[in-house]
Amino acid sequence: WLPLAVSEVVLPDDPNLVYAVKFAPDRSAVSLAVGVLMPDARVHVEIIERRQMNAGISWLAMWLIERWRKCNKIIIDGAAGTQLLVEELTRADAKISKKILTPNVREAGAAYSSFQTAIQQKTLTHSNQAGLNVSIKTVKKRDIGRDGMFGYAAMNNDIQSDPTEAAAFAQYG
């Protein structure tokens, strides 16, 4: 993971952006990530923001509403707030629904597998963010669904998996 860090990111003129939102499984926080397809065919991922759920989701909805037209997709996952966020976004503009993906188990499994493969094959870069690095180092794989699919889970209560999962969805998208 650490060798994939880059110190500077120069975005393409017309960037292919994917925003990914992951609500923490324990309902404590939410992470917002971005994935950008770079000219060298690698995907750059970053955590844009991570906030505690007691801050609500209005900030997140407003942020996405201001930017959704310039992205290709918005992936939203997690039982804690997905439905509420989708409703708030579509209430603001019904057209946004065409860009929203709320992944099912197969899509989530594909995202996590794709993320793992991108790390192993070095087709991903990141900005060396402390919070994401700690999450990556401390998550463990957990079985989801059938057919050998996996997700991520926190190994302790102090460090959650949502930054890792948001980055995985941003890369996948």
Secondary structure as GFF3:
##gff-version 3
##sequence-region A 1 173
A	DSSP	three_ten_helix	2	4	.	.	.	ID=ss1
A	DSSP	beta_strand	16	23	.	.	.	ID=ss2
A	DSSP	beta_strand	29	37	.	.	.	ID=ss3
A	DSSP	beta_strand	43	52	.	.	.	ID=ss4
A	DSSP	three_ten_helix	53	55	.	.	.	ID=ss5
A	DSSP	alpha_helix	58	67	.	.	.	ID=ss6
A	DSSP	three_ten_helix	68	70	.	.	.	ID=ss7
A	DSSP	beta_strand	73	77	.	.	.	ID=ss8
A	DSSP	alpha_helix	82	92	.	.	.	ID=ss9
A	DSSP	three_ten_helix	94	99	.	.	.	ID=ss10
A	DSSP	beta_strand	100	101	.	.	.	ID=ss11
A	DSSP	alpha_helix	105	121	.	.	.	ID=ss12
A	DSSP	beta_strand	124	126	.	.	.	ID=ss13
A	DSSP	alpha_helix	130	138	.	.	.	ID=ss14
A	DSSP	beta_strand	139	143	.	.	.	ID=ss15
A	DSSP	beta_strand	150	154	.	.	.	ID=ss16
A	DSSP	alpha_helix	162	172	.	.	.	ID=ss17
###
